[in-house]
Amino acid sequence: MSGDRRVRRTRRLVQEALVALILEKGYDAVTVTDVIERADVGRSTFYSHFTDKQDVLLSNLDEHGFLRPAPEAGPCGLFAFSLPMFAHAREQERLVRALLGRRGGGPLLAHGERLLAEIVGRELLAAGARPSAALDLLVVCVTGAYMGLLRAWVDGETAASPAELDAAFRAAVEPGVRAFLSGDVAYSHGRDE
């Protein structure tokens, strides 16, 4: 049992060291050696838990529960992740600013966008959408709108509350999503069609 506690403690120390260093000097400037020194762990200990600094970064995302679908649906039955994820971002503000902010790592943003796109795609398929190129484009739009709002908050461009961010997200995407799901949106592949 004490071994499990030591493992959790070591992982937490390394994760916290990376977050602090990202906030200080940016993800790209941080080295594994910097993290090891800040966390005060040995190199072999670091590598017994993580493969590299990106692994530490992604473990922060996974272990703090970001981008996990929420159990209850939102007002229109879609995007159940929205408000809970904005609220969780507010609760974990320091971590989120390090992970997704201007000084954060590009690989994490891309990873987060992929995970969110999977969630959005699953929700739209469950709501009756059929796999298509048009659905793929809609997923890109919805994901982009959400990530844009989250990044604006993370980068200090807005002081909106989680509920205000959720309302803005829904106002921006729900009309188009409803039109798409009801078949009111036409889509063609060519310019001349």
HELIX and SHEET records of a PDB file:
HELIX    1   1 SER A    2  LYS A   25  1                                  24    
HELIX    2   2 TYR A   27  ALA A   29  5                                   3    
HELIX    3   3 VAL A   32  ALA A   39  1                                   8    
HELIX    4   4 ARG A   43  HIS A   49  1                                   7    
HELIX    5   5 LYS A   53  GLU A   63  1                                  11    
HELIX    6   6 SER A   82  GLU A   91  1                                  10    
HELIX    7   7 GLU A   93  LEU A  100  1                                   8    
HELIX    8   8 GLY A  106  ALA A  126  1                                  21    
HELIX    9   9 ALA A  133  VAL A  154  1                                  22    
HELIX   10  10 PRO A  162  SER A  182  1                                  21    
END                                                                             
